[in-house]
Amino acid sequence: MEIEVIRELEQLAPLQAAWNRAVESSGFDSIFLSYEWFYAWARNFAPAGSLCVVIAREADAIRGIMPLLRERRRIGPWTQSVLRSMSNAHTCKYSPVLPKEGGSDVLEAMLGHLSRHGGWDLMELTHLPASSDSIPFIKRACGKVAFGMRDEIQMESPYVEIAGTWEDYLGARNGKVRKNWDYFERRMQKEGSVDLIEIAGGAGAEQAVIEAFEIEESSWKGAAGSAINRTSAAASFYLDLARAMGARDNFRLYFLSLNGARIAFDYCLPYRETFNVLKTGYNPAYAKNSPGRVLRKSVLRGLFHKGSHRTYDLLGARDAWKEEWTQTAQPLLRVRLYNRTPVAMARYAAGTFVDRSRETLRRHPALHAAAKRVWVGMKGLVHRPVPKPGAVGSRSQPESRSSPEDGQ
């Protein structure tokens, strides 16, 4: 097996077709593992000189892909050489691309090559679906190449199963939720002409995405500072993604229009049997009519009627507003591999000690309560604010922020 490490973005371009073929034949065929996704991500988010994309080839075919970034990270007293997944807050799901058969052998070869050429102490992979075939492959390869492995649930990502009829789905919803959906839909229709606009790429798609950014900027996200600024790396990423996914018919941008004005949007990436909802937003001037709900109900109802998808994936964390659409969620894992280096083994041993200590304390409630009081007291001493000269009164508390029902 031949292993290659790509460190420059322009070296990825010749791999597009072979990369996507490897994804299609892998144990986790997802739009979020496609060449187009990672190329757009690396172009906009990867720090200069950090790219580390590992390719495993056999008989001129790509057998495995690990899109990684290399960085130096200080953790406590240790400075570690870290390889981390090519992922961030805009990532929905991640996994190494591995074949269904022999995936652990391919992964072992890639990890071994990285250890022999440049080295690594810690490998951190985030947003891994717990049901992915890559998880058992990682565990088996870790036993041969790495010193230890730790994993934890990073978040639970909600999705709707598109099974049966639309009426079946509605019947399974809470009665109050159904009444709310109907109420806001009727209220919106009383305001005037309500239309669902679908944009699938091509001419006008880029301007439509910019218009979606403007809607998001006007919403609660703008006030909270979490909206996409049109000049930011995130804006460039979503524009690149729309162009690339539109070219392969995996892009949909939906607008809800009221009397000709676009007031809500859903930015989506449909792929095979999964309909992925990446971003959603609405104009707060129309909040009383809950345009996000009206838009989402219209799109989801259409998917049930068409029968072209089996999953409507809301992605991200299990936010409160998503729970009225579904109670089903998929765990996403954070996995850390510790290499056979002194700093990595020390870090693994320290983490194991802390975990076992916590478990012991949980089994002894009185001891756990006492340890918690000591810990809180120590944090208070360490983080006690230093008053400014002339300052009077107590420190103000940061405002709490809750997500609205229509936003994401």
N, C-alpha and C positions, 0 to 999 in steps of 0.2 A: 504493500500500500504506500502510495506517495503522498506526503504531507507538504502543503505549501502555506505560508503565512503572508497575507497581503496587508501592506501597511500604507498604501497610497490609494486614495479614492478612485483615481482614473484607472487603476488596475482591475477594478470590479466590472467595468463596462462589458468586456468580452465574455463575462460569465453569465449574463442575463438568462439566456435560454436554458443552459445546463443547470443553473441554480434553480430555476422554477421547476424543471423536470425532477430534480432531487426532492423538492418540497412535495410535489404531487405524489411521489412514491414513498414518502416518509410515513411514520406513524402518527404524525400530527400535521395534516394538510390544512394550512391556515393562511389567510391573506396576510397575517402579521409576520409570517416567515418569508414572504415573497421578496424577490430581488428589489422590486419597486419600493417596498416599504423600507427596507434597510438602506437602500441607496439614498432615498429622501431623508431618512433619519440621520445618516452619517454626514451628509452634505450640510445639514443645518445645525446639528447638535454635537458632533464629535470634536473635541478639542484637537488642535493641531498636533500631529505626531502621536496621537493616542490609538489610532486604528490598529486592530489586530484581528483580522478575519482569517480563521483557520479553515483550510479546505483539504479534505481527504479525497484522493482520486484512486480509482482502480479500473484498469482496462479503459482508460480515456473517459470514464464517466465519474461524475462527482458522487461520492458515497456519503459524505458528511460535511456539514458546515457549522462552524461556531462563530457567530458575529460577536466579537469582544472589543473592549477598550482596555488599554494598559495605563495604570496610574500608580503613583506612590502615595501611600496613605498612612498617616500617623494614627495609631489606635492605642491610647494609653501611652506606655513607655516604648512601644514598638513602632518602628517604621517598616511597613510591609510593601512588597511588590504585589500589586493587586491586579488581577484580570477580572473585569466585571462585564456583565451582559450589556449589549448595546441597547440600553433601555433607560427611560426616565419617566417623568410624570405624564408624558403623552403616550407612553406605551400601554397597550391593552393586554397583550399576551406575548410571551417569549418562550422559545425552546431551541436547543440545538436541533439542527436538521439531521436526523439519523434514519437509516433504513429500518424497515420493520424487522428484518432478520439480520442478526449480527451487529445490532446497534451498539452494544457494549464494547465489542472489539474495535469498532471504528472510533468510538469515543476514547477508548484506552490509547489507541495509536495517536490521536490528536493531543491528548493530555501529556503523554510521554514525550512527544516531540517538543511541546512547550517547555517541559521541565529540562530537557537537554539543551535547548537553544534559547537562552535568555532568562529562564527560570521564573518562578512565581511562588509566592507564599500563600496567598488567599485567592480563591476564585469565588466570586459572588454572582449568582444568577437570580434574577427577580422575575415576577409575573409568570411563573411556570404553572400551567394548569395541573392540578393534582392528578387528573385522569390521563395525562399525556403519557405515551409509551416511553418518553425520554426519562421519566423518573426512575423506573427500575434499571434502565441502562446506566444512568448516572450512579446509582447505588452499587451496581456490580463493578463498574470501571473504577469507582472510588476505592473499593476494597483492594484493587491491584496496584493502583498508581498513587493514590493520596493516602495521607495518614489518618484522616477522619472527615466526617461529614456531619453537618448540622442543618436541619430544615425547620421552618416554621410557617404557619399560615400568615401570609402577608395581607390578604384581604379576601372577602367573598364577593364574587362578581355575579350579579343577577342576570337572569335571562328568562325569556318566555318560550315555552315549548309550543310550537304551532302544530297542534294535533287536534283532530276532530273539526268541528265547525266553529264559526264565530259565536254562534248562540251557545255552544258548549262552554266556550271560554268565558263569555259574559256570565253564564250561570254559576261559574265557579268563583266569581268575584264577590266581594262584600257588597251587600245591598246598598249601603250608603255610598260606596265608591261608584256603583252603576248610576245611581241617581245624580251624583255630581257630574259624571261624564255627560249624561243626557241634558242636565240643566245648563251646563256651559255651552254645549253644542247648540241648543235652542236659543240661548241668549245671544250667541254670536250671530246666528242666522237672522235674528231680529234687527241686528245692527246694519244689515245690508247684504251685499253679495259676498259669499265666502267661497274661496277656491283653493284647491290644492295644486301647487305647481311643482312639477318634477323636472330636474335638470340632470342629464346623464353624461355630461362632458361635451366636448366640442366647442364650437364658437359660443362665447358668452359665459362659459363655465367659470373662467377666472374672475370676471367681474361679479358673477353671482356669489362666489366665495367671499370676495371683498365686501359685498353687501351684507352677507351673513356676519362678518366681523363687526360691521357697523351696528347691526342689531344687538350683538353680544355686548359691545361697548356701552350701549345705552341701558343695558340691564343691570341687575344687582352685581354682576361680575365686574362691570366697569367701576362701580363704586368700591368694590372690595379689592380691586387691583389684580383680578385673576382673568380678565378678558384678554383676548389676543390683540395686541397692538399691531397695526398693519405693517409696521417696519421691523417687527421683531423676528427672531429666528423661528418662533412658533408659527407666525403668519406665513413665512417663506416655506416652512415644512408643509403646512396644509395646502398651500397653493401648488407646490411640487407634487404632493400626493394626489390632488385632484387631477392634474394633467396626466400623471403616469397611470393612475387607476382608471381614468376616463378612457385612455387609449386601449385598455384591455376590458372595457365594459364592466368595471367593478367599482364605479363611483355613482352615487345618487345624492343630490342635494334637494331637499324638499322645503318649500316655503308655504306657509299658510298666508293667504292673501285676503284682506277685508277691504272691499270697495276699491280694489286695485293697489292697496298699500300692503307690502310684505311685512308681516308683524311677528313671525316666528319661523324658525328653521330647524331642520335636523340634517346633519352632515353624516352620511352613511357610506359604508363599504360592503355591498352584498358580494358574497363569494360562495359559490356552490349552494349548499343547503343552509347557510348561515347569513343572516342579515344583521350586520354590525352597525350600531349607532355610536359614532365617535363623539360627536358634539351636538349640543342642542341649546337653543337660546330663544328669547322672546323680547319684544318691546314692552317695557313696564307701563307705558301709557295705556296699554290694553290689558293690564293684569286682571281687571275685574272680570274679564271674559275667559281667563285661563287659556290663552291661545296655545300654550305648549301641550296641554291635555287634548285640546281639540285636534291639533295636528297629529299627535301621536296616535290617537284613537283612529283617525282616518287612515293613516299609513298601515297600522297593524291590522285593521279590518280588511284592507285591500290584500295584505299578505295571506290572511286566512282564506279569502275568497279565491285567490290565484292558486294557492297550494304549491307555490314554487320553492318555498323554504320551510325548513323544519325548526329553525331556531331564530328568535328575535333577540339578539344579544345586546343588552343595555350597557355592558362593559363597566369598567371602573369599580368603585367600592359600592357597598350595599347601602346607599343613601336612602333616607326616609321616603323621598318622593317616588323612588322606584318600587317601593313595596306595595303600592296600590296596583301595580301592573303584574307583579309576580312575587311569590315567596320562594322561588327556586333560585339557587345560587351555586356557582362553582368555586371551590377554594383555589386560590392562586398562592403558590409557595415562594418563599425566599430560601434558596439553597446556598450553603457555603461549603466549599471544599478546602481542606487544609493540607498543604503539601508536606513532604517529608523534609522540612527545613527547621532549624532550631526555633526561629521566631514563630513559625506557623504552629509547630507542636506545642510551644509554650502557650500560645493564644488559645489553642483548642483545649488544652488542659485547664486553663483558667476558666473558660466558658463552661466546661463540664462541671467544674467544682461549684461554680455559681448556681448552675441548674440543679445540682443535687442538693445544695444548701437550701434553695427555695422549696424544693419538694419536701425536704425534711421539716422545714418550718410550717408548710401547709398542713402537715399531719399533726402538728402540735399548735393549736390555735392560740394558747396563751403566750407561747414563745414567739409565734409569728407576730402577734399584736405588739409585744415588747420590742422586737426587732424593727417593726415598722415605725414605732414612735422614735426610736433612736435614729433611724435613717432620715425621717422627716426633720428631726432636730438638727442633724448634721447638714442637711441641705439648706436649712434656714440660716445656719451660720456661714456656710460657704457663699450663698447667694444673697446675703443681706445687703440691701442697697446702701451706698454711701451717700448721705444727704449732702446736697449742694449748700454752699455757704448762704445763710439767710433763708434757707427753705424751711417752711413751716407746714406741719400736717403730715398725713400719711400718704404713702404712694398710691396712686390711682390704679385700679385694676383694668386690664385690657378688656375691651368689649368682646362679648361672645358673638359669634356669627353663625346663623343657621341657614341651611340651604332652602330656597323657596321650593314650592311644589313643582313649578314649571321648569326650573333650571337644572343644570348638571355641572 
